[in-house]
Structures are given as C-alpha cells and as structure tokens.
Amino acid sequence: MIERLAILGVGLIGGSVALALKRAGQVRHVVGYGRSRANLDEALALGVIDEIADRPESAVDGADRVLLAVPVGAMAATFAGIADHLAADVLITDAGSTKQNVIAAARAGLGARIARFVPAHPIAGAERSGASAARADLYDGRNVILTPLPENALDDTAAIAGLWQVCGAQVAEMAAAEHDSIFAAVSHLPHLAAFALVDELASRPQAGLFFRHAGSGFRDFTRIAGSSPEMWRDIALANRPALTAELDAYIARLSAYRDALAAGDAGTLMQSFTRASLARSRWQPGDTLEEDE
C-alpha cells in the first residue's frame, strides 16, 4: 500500500496512474503538482488527486512514492529541486519517453540519492492531455519498460514494477541505450513524420482544400500530430543521436522511392510495398512495444 504518492505533472499519464492505483485500493493519499492551477483544480474536483501542492518540494515532502510525469526537458530542474526534500525511504519513478537523458538528469540532480530512482516508460497515451483525460484503465494490458540502474536494489526495482503492474501494465526491462534506439524508430520517428506532413500541407496557400478532401488514410497517419508539441519537441531533442540516425535511414528509403517513381520502376516499388505489407500484416501490437505517446 502506498501511503502518500506525489505526482509531478498531473496530466493524462500521471493522472491515470493515480486513478489506476485508487481503483486497485493501493494508495491512501495522492498529492499533485503542476504548472497549471486550473488543471490541478480540475484534477482535485475529479478525484484524480486528493491535495494540491504549490511547489514540487512540498509535493514530495513525506511521500513514499514519487512519479515524475513532466516533459523530459523539465526533468533536470525537477530532480534538482526535489532532491533535498525526499524521505530516506522514498522510491521515485518517471514516465519519460527517453531514458538516457532522464537518467543523466537524475544523476546530476539526485546525487547520492540516485539509488532511489527506478526509471520507467509507460507505453500508453492519447492525443488528449490534462487531468480531464486521465482514466483508470489507461495502462490495462499495456507495456511499461523499466531501465534499472546498477545502483537500484532488486527489491526497489520489484516495488516499482509492482506499482505499474497494479495499474494493469505488463512490465519488461531493458538497457537505457537499447530503449532509446528502439523508440527512436518505432515512436519518435513516426511522430516527426506526422508533424512534418501536416505542417507541410498546412503551409500551402490552399491548405484548407487539402484538409477538406483528406480521408481515413491521412487521418490515421497523422493522428499523432495532434499530440503535445512541447512534449515531442523535448523528446526529439533528448533522443537526437538515435533519432537522427533513424531519420537518415527513413529519408534514404523515401529517396529510393522517389528514384523508382521518376524512373517508372514498378518492380522496385512492388517489392518494397509487398515486404512492408507482409511485415505489417504479421505485426500484432500486443506483441511489441507500441506507443501512442
């Protein structure tokens, strides 16, 4: 049982953790902190949190579990701000979509308390944000990746895994570098591609005409372009070495398509389209690391 849970960043991700733990009867008191007072007031009114903190330091004071659900670009300042206010037996986890930079921020900010931090990445999300979007079943059947540190005690890692499992998630572990490499390809690159396509069309003089005639294919491909610009800016910059490599590979494939089109090379297009179609048909989202946000 978690006696006091501090959530820094009470949006879809953090709020859904609170609701899932409440659903399971595994938390007694949830205190929330965030930049928007209106969002916090809504979270309190909806029962997502039980108390509003005016500062991150007061949120973590006396907490036995802390969840950082702030944008990855805000992690460094957050770790540094709360370090001296953490209880000796506290356990901290996060919900960042990149791990190497978050771990570096934690080492710099937490110092000797780094062993109390067990990094995590819940593979769940949606275009909607804020406390009003939170729901208790968000993590049911979804994957959460832990990237434990050498300093983490096995019992502490197990305790954080248990927290996410109580929320309904399936927990796996991997190294932080492997995590960032994989998600650069299967999550961060698709978001860049969706943002780029929508932005390019929106910048055209007849943008409205294009959007009026867009169908389900455009809708499905660009759905994730409705996600938080701030969050995805931070993620892209935080994972830029791996993401740049994946972007180069994707551009090379698109260039090959362009060359085949210019040459009228139906065979090359058919071979690539067939391979892609078969791979997509064999793919089952439940068997892999699907991410919406």
C-alpha positions as CSV (number, residue, x, y, z in Angstrom):
1,M,0.0,0.0,0.0
2,I,1.3,3.4,-0.9
3,E,0.6,5.8,1.9
4,R,1.5,9.1,0.1
5,L,2.0,9.3,-3.7
6,A,3.4,12.6,-5.1
7,I,2.7,13.1,-8.8
8,L,4.6,15.9,-10.5
9,G,2.7,16.6,-13.7
10,V,-0.9,15.7,-13.3
11,G,-1.9,15.1,-16.9
12,L,-3.1,12.0,-18.9
13,I,-0.1,9.9,-17.8
14,G,0.3,10.9,-14.2
15,G,-3.4,11.3,-13.6
16,S,-4.1,7.8,-14.9
17,V,-1.6,6.3,-12.6
18,A,-3.4,7.9,-9.7
19,L,-6.8,6.6,-10.8
20,A,-5.4,3.1,-11.5
21,L,-3.9,2.9,-8.1
22,K,-7.1,4.2,-6.5
23,R,-9.1,1.7,-8.5
24,A,-6.9,-1.1,-7.0
25,G,-7.1,0.3,-3.5
26,Q,-3.4,0.6,-3.4
27,V,-2.9,4.3,-2.5
28,R,-4.2,6.3,0.5
29,H,-3.4,9.9,-0.5
30,V,-2.3,11.5,-3.7
31,V,-0.8,14.9,-3.9
32,G,-0.3,16.6,-7.2
33,Y,1.8,19.4,-8.5
34,G,1.8,21.0,-12.0
35,R,2.3,24.3,-13.8
36,S,-1.5,24.9,-14.4
37,R,-3.6,25.7,-11.4
38,A,-6.7,25.3,-13.4
39,N,-5.7,21.8,-14.4
40,L,-4.9,20.9,-10.7
41,D,-8.2,22.3,-9.6
42,E,-9.9,20.0,-12.1
43,A,-7.8,17.1,-11.0
44,L,-8.9,17.7,-7.4
45,A,-12.6,18.1,-8.4
46,L,-12.5,14.9,-10.4
47,G,-10.9,12.9,-7.6
48,V,-7.7,12.3,-9.5
49,I,-5.7,13.8,-6.7
50,D,-6.5,14.5,-3.0
51,E,-4.3,17.5,-2.4
52,I,-2.7,20.3,-4.4
53,A,0.9,21.2,-3.7
54,D,2.1,24.7,-4.5
55,R,5.7,23.6,-5.1
56,P,7.4,20.4,-6.2
57,E,9.3,20.4,-2.9
58,S,6.1,20.4,-0.8
59,A,4.6,17.7,-3.0
60,V,7.3,15.2,-2.3
61,D,7.6,16.0,1.4
62,G,6.7,12.9,3.3
63,A,5.9,10.9,0.1
64,D,6.9,7.2,0.0
65,R,6.4,7.1,-3.8
66,V,7.1,9.9,-6.4
67,L,6.2,9.9,-10.0
68,L,7.7,12.4,-12.4
69,A,5.3,12.8,-15.3
70,V,6.7,16.2,-16.5
71,P,8.1,16.7,-20.0
72,V,11.6,15.2,-20.4
73,G,13.0,18.7,-20.9
74,A,11.9,19.6,-17.4
75,M,13.4,16.6,-15.7
76,A,16.7,18.1,-14.8
77,A,15.3,21.1,-12.9
78,T,12.7,18.8,-11.3
79,F,15.2,16.3,-9.9
80,A,17.4,19.1,-8.6
81,G,14.5,20.9,-7.0
82,I,13.2,17.9,-5.0
83,A,16.5,16.2,-4.1
84,D,16.8,17.7,-0.6
85,H,13.1,17.2,0.3
86,L,12.9,13.5,-0.3
87,A,12.3,11.0,2.5
88,A,15.1,8.5,3.1
89,D,12.9,5.5,2.1
90,V,11.2,7.1,-0.9
91,L,11.1,5.4,-4.3
92,I,11.0,7.5,-7.4
93,T,10.0,6.6,-10.9
94,D,9.2,8.5,-14.1
95,A,7.2,8.3,-17.3
96,G,9.7,9.8,-19.7
97,S,9.7,8.6,-23.3
98,T,13.5,8.8,-23.4
99,K,15.8,7.3,-20.8
100,Q,19.5,8.1,-21.2
101,N,18.9,11.8,-20.8
102,V,16.5,11.4,-17.9
103,I,19.0,9.1,-16.1
104,A,21.7,11.7,-16.6
105,A,19.4,14.4,-15.2
106,A,18.6,12.2,-12.2
107,R,22.3,11.5,-11.5
108,A,23.1,15.2,-11.6
109,G,20.1,16.3,-9.6
110,L,19.7,13.5,-7.0
111,G,23.4,12.8,-6.4
112,A,23.8,10.2,-3.6
113,R,20.0,9.5,-3.7
114,I,20.2,8.1,-7.3
115,A,19.6,4.6,-6.0
116,R,16.1,5.6,-5.1
117,F,15.2,6.3,-8.7
118,V,14.0,3.4,-10.9
119,P,13.5,4.8,-14.5
120,A,10.3,3.8,-16.4
121,H,8.5,4.4,-19.6
122,P,4.8,3.6,-19.9
123,I,3.8,2.8,-23.5
124,A,0.4,4.4,-23.4
125,G,-1.1,7.7,-24.3
126,A,-3.5,9.6,-26.5
127,E,-3.9,12.9,-28.2
128,R,-5.9,14.4,-25.3
129,S,-4.0,15.8,-22.4
130,G,-4.6,17.2,-18.9
131,A,-6.3,15.7,-15.8
132,S,-9.6,15.5,-17.5
133,A,-8.2,13.0,-20.0
134,A,-6.9,10.6,-17.2
135,R,-8.6,7.3,-16.9
136,A,-8.1,4.3,-14.6
137,D,-7.8,1.7,-17.4
138,L,-5.2,3.5,-19.5
139,Y,-2.5,1.0,-18.6
140,D,-4.6,-2.2,-18.7
141,G,-2.6,-4.6,-20.9
142,R,-0.1,-2.0,-22.0
143,N,3.7,-2.3,-21.7
144,V,5.9,-0.4,-19.3
145,I,9.6,-0.5,-19.8
146,L,11.9,-0.3,-16.8
147,T,15.6,0.6,-17.4
148,P,17.0,-0.1,-13.9
149,L,20.3,1.4,-12.7
150,P,23.2,-0.5,-11.3
151,E,22.6,1.3,-8.0
152,N,19.0,0.0,-7.8
153,A,18.3,-2.7,-5.2
154,L,16.4,-5.6,-6.6
155,D,13.6,-5.1,-4.1
156,D,13.3,-1.5,-5.1
157,T,13.1,-2.4,-8.8
158,A,10.5,-5.0,-7.9
159,A,8.5,-2.5,-6.0
160,I,8.3,0.0,-8.9
161,A,7.5,-2.9,-11.2
162,G,4.7,-3.8,-8.8
163,L,3.4,-0.2,-8.9
164,W,3.0,-0.4,-12.7
165,Q,1.6,-3.9,-12.6
166,V,-1.1,-2.8,-10.1
167,C,-2.0,-0.2,-12.7
168,G,-2.7,-3.0,-15.1
169,A,0.5,-2.9,-17.1
170,Q,2.9,-5.6,-18.3
171,V,6.4,-4.8,-17.2
172,A,9.6,-5.5,-19.0
173,E,13.2,-4.4,-18.6
174,M,16.0,-3.3,-21.0
175,A,19.1,-1.1,-21.0
176,A,18.5,2.6,-21.4
177,A,20.5,2.8,-24.6
178,E,18.6,0.0,-26.2
179,H,15.3,1.6,-25.2
180,D,16.2,4.9,-26.8
181,S,17.4,3.2,-30.0
182,I,14.2,1.2,-30.3
183,F,11.8,4.0,-29.6
184,A,13.6,6.4,-31.9
185,A,12.5,4.0,-34.7
186,V,9.0,2.9,-33.6
187,S,7.7,6.0,-31.8
188,H,9.8,9.2,-32.2
189,L,10.3,8.9,-36.0
190,P,6.6,8.3,-36.7
191,H,5.8,11.4,-34.7
192,L,8.3,13.5,-36.7
193,A,6.9,12.2,-39.9
194,A,3.3,13.0,-38.9
195,F,4.2,16.5,-37.7
196,A,6.2,17.2,-40.9
197,L,3.4,16.1,-43.3
198,V,0.7,18.1,-41.5
199,D,2.9,21.2,-41.2
200,E,3.9,21.0,-44.9
201,L,0.3,20.8,-46.1
202,A,-0.8,23.5,-43.6
203,S,1.8,25.9,-45.0
204,R,0.3,25.7,-48.5
205,P,-1.8,28.5,-49.9
206,Q,-4.7,26.1,-50.4
207,A,-4.3,24.2,-47.2
208,G,-8.0,24.2,-46.4
209,L,-8.8,22.5,-49.7
210,F,-6.3,19.6,-49.0
211,F,-7.6,19.1,-45.5
212,R,-11.3,19.1,-46.6
213,H,-10.6,16.2,-49.0
214,A,-8.3,14.2,-46.7
215,G,-9.7,10.7,-45.9
216,S,-9.1,8.0,-43.4
217,G,-5.5,7.3,-44.6
218,F,-4.4,10.8,-43.9
219,R,-6.3,10.8,-40.6
220,D,-4.7,7.5,-39.4
221,F,-1.2,8.5,-40.5
222,T,-1.4,12.0,-38.9
223,R,-3.4,11.2,-35.8
224,I,-0.3,11.5,-33.5
225,A,0.4,15.0,-34.9
226,G,-2.3,16.1,-32.5
227,S,0.0,15.3,-29.6
228,S,1.6,17.9,-27.3
229,P,4.2,20.0,-29.4
230,E,6.2,20.8,-26.2
231,M,6.4,17.2,-25.2
232,W,7.5,16.0,-28.6
233,R,10.0,18.8,-29.1
234,D,11.6,17.8,-25.8
235,I,11.6,14.1,-26.8
236,A,13.1,14.7,-30.2
237,L,15.9,16.8,-28.8
238,A,16.6,14.5,-25.9
239,N,17.0,11.5,-28.2
240,R,18.6,13.3,-31.2
241,P,21.5,10.9,-31.8
242,A,19.3,7.9,-32.2
243,L,16.5,9.8,-33.9
244,T,18.8,11.5,-36.4
245,A,20.1,8.0,-37.4
246,E,16.6,6.7,-37.9
247,L,15.6,9.9,-39.8
248,D,18.6,9.4,-42.1
249,A,17.5,5.8,-42.8
250,Y,13.9,6.8,-43.5
251,I,15.0,9.7,-45.8
252,A,17.1,7.2,-47.7
253,R,14.2,4.9,-48.2
254,L,11.9,7.8,-49.3
255,S,14.7,8.9,-51.7
256,A,14.8,5.4,-53.2
257,Y,11.0,5.6,-53.7
258,R,11.4,8.9,-55.4
259,D,14.1,7.5,-57.7
260,A,11.9,4.5,-58.6
261,L,8.9,6.8,-59.3
262,A,11.0,9.0,-61.5
263,A,12.3,6.0,-63.4
264,G,8.9,4.4,-63.7
265,D,10.4,1.4,-61.8
266,A,7.3,-0.6,-60.9
267,G,9.3,-3.6,-59.8
268,T,11.2,-1.9,-57.1
269,L,8.1,-0.2,-55.7
270,M,6.2,-3.5,-55.8
271,Q,9.0,-5.4,-54.0
272,S,9.2,-2.8,-51.2
273,F,5.5,-2.4,-50.9
274,T,5.0,-6.1,-50.7
275,R,7.7,-6.6,-48.0
276,A,6.1,-3.7,-46.0
277,S,2.6,-5.1,-46.4
278,L,3.6,-8.6,-45.2
279,A,5.5,-7.2,-42.3
280,R,2.6,-5.0,-41.2
281,S,0.2,-7.9,-41.6
282,R,2.3,-10.1,-39.4
283,W,2.7,-7.5,-36.7
284,Q,0.5,-7.8,-33.7
285,P,0.5,-4.6,-31.5
286,G,0.1,-6.7,-28.3
287,D,3.4,-8.5,-29.0
288,T,5.5,-5.4,-29.4
289,L,6.3,-2.0,-27.9
290,E,3.5,0.0,-29.3
291,E,3.4,3.6,-28.2
292,D,0.8,6.3,-28.7
293,E,2.6,9.0,-26.8
